[in-house]
Amino acid sequence: MVQMNHDWENRMNTTNNYHEKRKYPRTVMDLPLEYKVIDVSNAQGGLVINLSKMGLLLQSLKDISVGTNLNIAVLFPKGFELADFKVLAEVVRKDVYWKDGWEGYQYGLKFIQIGEEDNRKLEQLLSGWYELE
């Protein structure tokens, strides 16, 4: 397992001047994901809005509290198959979101733990190795 190190507090304090200051820039994505709150048996669905090496922006209909840990599987096409990478993440930010009659939430998630094989898949996805067209 790869433990994720973060400098989230410093980055979160720089939001007043909105220039990209992230160590790992985000890549716009439109990928489905499945998540489970730790110790809860039912899985929920959501959408990845953007993704980086250290976290992602999740769009969901469900209300989740900041600080909640989630087991996540991000789904993506790999040729004619469907592949995924799995990660343990924490909700660090929550916003109510409205668009075109749709109401839900957007969550900023930071990755806490990811397996080495899943980390390799994530890096390949971010580098454009898998064509998502």
N, C-alpha and C positions, 0 to 999 in steps of 0.2 A: 504494500500500500504506500502511496505517496501522500505524506502529510502536507497540507497547503499552508504556507506562511503568508500573512497578509499585513499590509500597512493601511488597513481600512480607515482607521481613525484619522490619519493624516489626509487621506484622499477625501473623506467625507467632509472635513473641515474646509476644503477648498472649493465647495460648490457655488460660492457667491460669484466667482469669476469663472464662467463656464467655458474654459478652453480645455481641450483634451489633455489631461495630466496623468492619465492612468499609465501605469507601467506596462500593462498589457491592453492594447486597444481593443475595442469591441467590434465584432463583425456582425452586420445585420443578417439575421437568419429568419426563416419562416418554417420552423420544424415542430412537429408534435412531440410532446413528452408525456410521460406517465410519472406521477409522484405519489408517494405514500408518506404520511406523517408517521414518525417513529412510534411504535407501539399501537398503531391503528391498522386494522386489517384491510380496509377497502382502499383501492387505488383510485386516483382522480386523474383527469386529463388536463392538459394545458398547452400553451404554445410558447416556444422560444422566440422572443423578439430580437434579442441580440445575445452574443456569446463571446467570451474571452477565455483565456487560459485559466483565469481565477474565479469566474462566475458567469452569471447570465441574468437576463431580464425575462421573467415568466409572466404570462398573461393567463388569468384563470377566473372562473366564475365564483370559486370558493373563497371564503374569508379565512385567512390564515394569520395568526399572530406573529409579529416580529419576534425573533429569537427561536422560532420553531425549527427543528431539524427535519429535513426531508430526504428520503431515499428517492433518487431520480434516475429515470432511464430516458435519454434523449434519442429519438428515432430518426434515422436518416437513410436515404437510398444508397446502396452500394451495388452498382450495376443493376441487375434485375432482382436483387434481394433487398430486404429491409434489415439494416444493421442498427446497433445502438451502442452508446457508452453509458456506463452507470457511475454515479457519484453521490456522495453524501454532502448535502449543502445546508446552509443556515439562511433563514430569511433575515436580511439586514435592513430592508426598506420596504414600505408598503404604501401604495397610492391607489385611491379610487380612480377608476378609468371609465370614461364614457366616450363612445364613438359610434356614429350612425345608428342610434337606437340601441346600441349594445352597452350594457353596464356590467362591470366586473372590477377586477383588481389587477394591478401590475406590481410585481415583487422583484426587488433586487436580491439576488442570492449569491452568497460567496461559497465556493467549494471548500469543504473541510477535509475530505478524504476521497482519493480516487485510486483505483488499482493501476498498476503499471501498464497493462494492456489497454485499459480504458483511457488512460492518459495518452497513450500513443494514438488511439483512434481520435481523441479530441484534437490533438496537434495536427493530425492529417486532415481532419475536417476544417480546421481553421486555416490551414495552408492551401486549401482548395484541391487537395488530393482527390476527394470524392466530388464528382460533378453533381450538383444539386438541381440542375436545370430540368 
